[in-house]
Amino acid sequence: MDGMLATCQLGYERHLAGELAGVGYDLREQGAGWVLCSRETDRDPPDLAFAHLVLPVPHELRAGTINTLVQQAVGFFAESLREERLEAAWPCVWGGSAGTIGLSRRVIAGEKTFYDRLRRRFSRVARLALSGTPRGVGPVRGLFVFFTDFDRAFAARTAVLGGQRRMADHAAAPSRSYLKVEEAYSVLGVEPRPGETVADLGAAPGGWSYSAARRGAQVIAVDHGPLKGGALGHPRIRHRREDAFRFRPAAGEVFDWLFCDLVEEPHHVLRHLVHPWLKHRWCRRFVVNLKFGRADPLALLGELRDPASPFATHAAAFRIRHLYHDREEFTVVGEARL
């Protein structure tokens, strides 16, 4: 089909549909955790904030039984291999609408049946298959199957990854926000290293500071509030009880990382924190979380992408994502222009 299927966090389908409409796509259907829209075949999928996975030209599968549906998936995959020889490991990713009760069991059954049949027909190819979504951002070649209902799925050989993924918690992490910055590293493609420096503005209770410190980075955690858990008393975390908006590096100092996760109005954060830090080149990389609970998320997204935004003006590259672990917020990651 000439459509494009995009998946998102459950409950944010309307935002994803609005984001797609804003860049010229026409909505066809939407369900729990997915949006189907039209696609211009000569146009690459856009970089989307709300989309976790995009199937640019999916093949629709329909069948009343899981065996028949899987047989269609095997047939689609086999046909696509006529002009392709798989010599390296390839991702085989099966998923489904998170809002349909019982669908996950059908997805699991379908994936198992698919592997069984694939081993009988293409044993060498089956041995190279890797289950689970790969890390990283951008187009990936493999097989991707997404169920929108019990009798309907979409399959594609190529998918575009947004980089979002579920992260494992850590026993000493002071808060759930630890998971957000861990996920943000996957979107950015790099994480703090031993000896690097981090300014964590609005640090309390210390989840982001702890994430960087346990990787060997030296952290200045700026917040009037107390640090907790593994961040409290950590030898690589120096707690400064100051206003995050007033904190400035020493003369000539450039931090390797700027972290910012403040429960503040997003425009205030952009104007009084992000803008000066990027304009004056006080950091090399950044992870910034912006809350849109009281703002129009699509309007805010447009402002962040506008050529006049602090990110577009002063960053060498940046990505905006609604992460798996985000709620009503965007996470922006990138490299500062030095």
GIBEL-V701883 format. One record per pair of residues at least 24 apart in sequence whose C-alpha atoms are under 6 Angstrom apart, sorted by the first residue. I is the first residue (numbers start at 1). J is the second residue. If there is no record, write none. Layout:
i=(I & I)
j=(J & J)
//
This chain:
i=(1 & 2 & 2 & 3 & 3 & 3 & 3 & 4 & 4 & 4 & 4 & 4 & 4 & 4 & 5 & 5 & 5 & 5 & 6 & 6 & 6 & 6 & 6 & 7 & 7 & 7 & 7 & 7 & 8 & 8 & 8 & 8 & 8 & 9 & 16 & 32 & 32 & 33 & 49 & 49 & 49 & 50 & 52 & 52 & 53 & 53 & 53 & 54 & 54 & 55 & 58 & 58 & 58 & 59 & 59 & 60 & 61 & 61 & 61 & 62 & 62 & 63 & 64 & 70 & 89 & 89 & 90 & 90 & 90 & 91 & 91 & 91 & 91 & 92 & 92 & 92 & 92 & 93 & 93 & 93 & 93 & 94 & 94 & 95 & 96 & 96 & 96 & 97 & 136 & 136 & 137 & 137 & 137 & 163 & 164 & 164 & 165 & 172 & 172 & 173 & 173 & 174 & 174 & 174 & 174 & 175 & 177 & 178 & 178 & 180 & 188 & 193 & 196 & 197 & 197 & 198 & 198 & 198 & 199 & 200 & 200 & 201 & 201 & 202 & 202 & 202 & 206 & 245 & 254 & 254 & 255 & 256 & 256 & 257 & 257 & 257 & 257 & 258 & 258 & 259 & 259 & 259 & 260 & 261 & 266 & 266 & 275 & 278 & 279 & 284 & 284 & 285 & 285 & 285 & 286 & 286 & 287 & 287 & 288 & 288 & 289 & 289 & 290 & 290 & 291 & 291 & 292 & 292 & 293)
j=(59 & 39 & 57 & 37 & 38 & 39 & 57 & 36 & 37 & 38 & 39 & 55 & 56 & 57 & 35 & 36 & 54 & 55 & 34 & 35 & 51 & 53 & 54 & 33 & 34 & 51 & 52 & 53 & 33 & 34 & 50 & 51 & 52 & 33 & 50 & 97 & 99 & 97 & 320 & 321 & 322 & 322 & 162 & 164 & 160 & 161 & 162 & 159 & 160 & 159 & 154 & 155 & 156 & 154 & 155 & 154 & 152 & 153 & 154 & 151 & 152 & 151 & 151 & 114 & 128 & 129 & 129 & 130 & 142 & 129 & 130 & 131 & 142 & 129 & 130 & 131 & 143 & 131 & 132 & 133 & 144 & 145 & 146 & 146 & 146 & 147 & 148 & 148 & 163 & 186 & 161 & 162 & 163 & 187 & 323 & 324 & 324 & 229 & 230 & 207 & 230 & 206 & 207 & 228 & 229 & 207 & 207 & 207 & 208 & 325 & 333 & 217 & 256 & 255 & 256 & 255 & 257 & 258 & 258 & 259 & 260 & 244 & 260 & 244 & 261 & 262 & 231 & 273 & 282 & 283 & 283 & 283 & 284 & 283 & 284 & 285 & 286 & 283 & 286 & 286 & 287 & 288 & 288 & 289 & 290 & 291 & 310 & 314 & 314 & 335 & 336 & 334 & 335 & 336 & 333 & 334 & 332 & 333 & 331 & 332 & 330 & 331 & 329 & 330 & 328 & 329 & 328 & 329 & 328)
//
